[in-house]
Amino acid sequence: MSANDEPAGQQQTGTYHSAFLKACRREPVPHTPVWFMRQAGRSLPEYRKVREGIAMLDSCMRPDLVTEITLQPVRRHNVDAAIYFSDIVVPLKAIGIDLDIKPGIGPVVENPIRTRADLEQLRALEPGDVSYVTEAIGMLVRELGSTPLIGFAGAPFTLASYLIEGGPSRNHERTKALMYGDPQLWADLLDRLADITAAFLKVQIEAGASAVQLFDSWVGALAPADYRRSVMPASAKVFRAVEDYGVPRIHFGVGTGELLGLMGEAGADVVGVDWRVPLDEAARRVGPGKALQGNIDPAVLFAPREAVETKAREVLDAAAGLEGHVFNLGHGVLPNTDPEALTRLVEYVHEQSAR
Ligand SMILES: Cc1c2[nH]c(c1CCC(=O)O)Cc1[nH]c(c(CCC(=O)O)c1C)Cc1[nH]c(c(CCC(=O)O)c1C)Cc1[nH]c(c(C)c1CCC(=O)O)C2
């Protein structure tokens, strides 16, 4: 890609030449870039303070708060990218689904989607439904300067699980019952979710996000053949829909060791890996032409500094032969993590990988 092909937003802000976007494009980097899933949130006292008395979903609709919360970990940890503060259920709320995020539980849906008639709840998402997102990203891009902003959305399978189960689920039994029991209804549901997700990512990219991550957090519950048949077409539709913007597309899930190849095939530029598969092995499973993101176990941050650094060293060593590596945790920052441990980890990775 020549300089003239730089996506317009990245050209204006200078983010194009950031270590994060270079690593996503599998170009040489001055140091391994680092960011953390859930870097904004309860691990930070300054987050708990600004969120006091404000419900999670309400905070997601206030551009001033979203901007402040998104910037907090960037100021504190010197991470190489910001991630837009929101939640995967925000676009569903925006099209009128009756849902809430219950503290300590997660998203809870009032009228779960289980029949064809229920599909009517899922109308198309228009940019005007999420004007607060456009506004917040405009503010953020100005504040962030050359630090890239990652936009994100939930993937069709993970969203479907919340919508069908009505809340968080360990076994996804109603979800799988629908997937196996009524393949046509399942396909139609995932297709609608793909359109909503794609529209939501487009809003974020057009407002100035320089990369996007699709969170398919719970897809590791599926066997590869079922993923390929019943889920991959919808996720691939999302990636295709945003391909022409030229911004890196990251694809992440938990417990996806057996799915890594297919998740890359679905259309990602960067495949997120949890801590269960070392990155050199993950690279073999994903194949050439893609960068990897990960993959320190978030629980390791609770161990003494030396143990964290040993683990970080192992991740960097496993990533040494990769085409591109974005350092991250294997899943989100746990709420009781000591923020100092995160700051030190960023410093350590930057130092150890400086070239
Ligand atoms: C599965 C999922 C959800 N939400 C998300 C996912 C995919 C990522 C993953 O696998 O962790 C995505 C998400 N949710 C949130 C972000 C913020 C951006 C960032 O990474 O910093 C992101 C990327 C904020 C949030 N989303 C939520 C919080 C906590 C609510 C609060 O602070 O009051 C935050 C900071 C709520 C939420 N929302 C969800 C859960 C499971 C929870 C936790 C419930 C709880 O333990 O209280 C659904």
The ligand as an SDF file (V2000), in Angstrom:
LIG
                    3D

 48 52  0  0  0  0  0  0  0  0999 V2000
  -18.9570  -10.2300   26.0910 C   0  0  0  0  0  0  0  0  0  0  0  0
  -18.7980   -8.7330   26.0600 C   0  0  0  0  0  0  0  0  0  0  0  0
  -19.6240   -7.7880   26.7040 C   0  0  0  0  0  0  0  0  0  0  0  0
  -19.1170   -6.5330   26.4220 N   0  0  0  0  0  0  0  0  0  0  0  0
  -17.9980   -6.6530   25.6480 C   0  0  0  0  0  0  0  0  0  0  0  0
  -17.8010   -8.0110   25.3760 C   0  0  0  0  0  0  0  0  0  0  0  0
  -16.7250   -8.5730   24.4900 C   0  0  0  0  0  0  0  0  0  0  0  0
  -15.4190   -8.5460   25.1650 C   0  0  0  0  0  0  0  0  0  0  0  0
  -15.2150   -9.6070   26.1980 C   0  0  0  0  0  0  0  0  0  0  0  0
  -15.3030  -10.7850   25.8490 O   0  0  0  0  0  0  0  0  0  0  0  0
  -14.9470   -9.2410   27.3390 O   0  0  0  0  0  0  0  0  0  0  0  0
  -17.1880   -5.5840   25.0680 C   0  0  0  0  0  0  0  0  0  0  0  0
  -16.7990   -4.4420   25.8950 C   0  0  0  0  0  0  0  0  0  0  0  0
  -17.4330   -3.9450   27.0040 N   0  0  0  0  0  0  0  0  0  0  0  0
  -16.7650   -2.8560   27.4530 C   0  0  0  0  0  0  0  0  0  0  0  0
  -15.7000   -2.5910   26.5710 C   0  0  0  0  0  0  0  0  0  0  0  0
  -14.8760   -1.3360   26.7310 C   0  0  0  0  0  0  0  0  0  0  0  0
  -13.7220   -1.0290   26.0140 C   0  0  0  0  0  0  0  0  0  0  0  0
  -12.4410   -1.5790   26.6180 C   0  0  0  0  0  0  0  0  0  0  0  0
  -12.0450   -2.7060   26.2700 O   0  0  0  0  0  0  0  0  0  0  0  0
  -11.7830   -0.8640   27.4200 O   0  0  0  0  0  0  0  0  0  0  0  0
  -15.6940   -3.5910   25.6070 C   0  0  0  0  0  0  0  0  0  0  0  0
  -14.7490   -3.8160   24.4520 C   0  0  0  0  0  0  0  0  0  0  0  0
  -17.1000   -2.0290   28.6200 C   0  0  0  0  0  0  0  0  0  0  0  0
  -17.8270   -2.6750   29.7180 C   0  0  0  0  0  0  0  0  0  0  0  0
  -18.9010   -3.5170   29.6500 N   0  0  0  0  0  0  0  0  0  0  0  0
  -19.3210   -3.8390   30.9000 C   0  0  0  0  0  0  0  0  0  0  0  0
  -18.5000   -3.1730   31.8360 C   0  0  0  0  0  0  0  0  0  0  0  0
  -18.6440   -3.2630   33.3460 C   0  0  0  0  0  0  0  0  0  0  0  0
  -19.8000   -2.4140   33.7800 C   0  0  0  0  0  0  0  0  0  0  0  0
  -19.4240   -1.3330   34.7470 C   0  0  0  0  0  0  0  0  0  0  0  0
  -18.2880   -0.8360   34.7470 O   0  0  0  0  0  0  0  0  0  0  0  0
  -20.3340   -0.9490   35.5010 O   0  0  0  0  0  0  0  0  0  0  0  0
  -17.5640   -2.4370   31.1090 C   0  0  0  0  0  0  0  0  0  0  0  0
  -16.4950   -1.5150   31.6360 C   0  0  0  0  0  0  0  0  0  0  0  0
  -20.4720   -4.7030   31.2140 C   0  0  0  0  0  0  0  0  0  0  0  0
  -20.4690   -6.0000   30.5270 C   0  0  0  0  0  0  0  0  0  0  0  0
  -20.8020   -6.1900   29.2070 N   0  0  0  0  0  0  0  0  0  0  0  0
  -20.6400   -7.5140   28.8830 C   0  0  0  0  0  0  0  0  0  0  0  0
  -20.1780   -8.1780   30.0490 C   0  0  0  0  0  0  0  0  0  0  0  0
  -19.8730   -9.6550   30.1210 C   0  0  0  0  0  0  0  0  0  0  0  0
  -20.0700   -7.2380   31.0750 C   0  0  0  0  0  0  0  0  0  0  0  0
  -19.5450   -7.4280   32.4810 C   0  0  0  0  0  0  0  0  0  0  0  0
  -20.6170   -7.4980   33.5060 C   0  0  0  0  0  0  0  0  0  0  0  0
  -20.0160   -7.2700   34.8820 C   0  0  0  0  0  0  0  0  0  0  0  0
  -19.1110   -8.0320   35.2790 O   0  0  0  0  0  0  0  0  0  0  0  0
  -20.4580   -6.3370   35.5510 O   0  0  0  0  0  0  0  0  0  0  0  0
  -20.8320   -8.0430   27.5270 C   0  0  0  0  0  0  0  0  0  0  0  0
  1  2  1  0
  2  3  2  0
  2  6  1  0
  3  4  1  0
  3 48  1  0
  4  5  1  0
  5  6  2  0
  5 12  1  0
  6  7  1  0
  7  8  1  0
  8  9  1  0
  9 10  2  0
  9 11  1  0
 12 13  1  0
 13 14  1  0
 13 22  2  0
 14 15  1  0
 15 16  2  0
 15 24  1  0
 16 17  1  0
 16 22  1  0
 17 18  1  0
 18 19  1  0
 19 20  2  0
 19 21  1  0
 22 23  1  0
 24 25  1  0
 25 26  1  0
 25 34  2  0
 26 27  1  0
 27 28  2  0
 27 36  1  0
 28 29  1  0
 28 34  1  0
 29 30  1  0
 30 31  1  0
 31 32  2  0
 31 33  1  0
 34 35  1  0
 36 37  1  0
 37 38  1  0
 37 42  2  0
 38 39  1  0
 39 40  2  0
 39 48  1  0
 40 41  1  0
 40 42  1  0
 42 43  1  0
 43 44  1  0
 44 45  1  0
 45 46  2  0
 45 47  1  0
M  END
$$$$
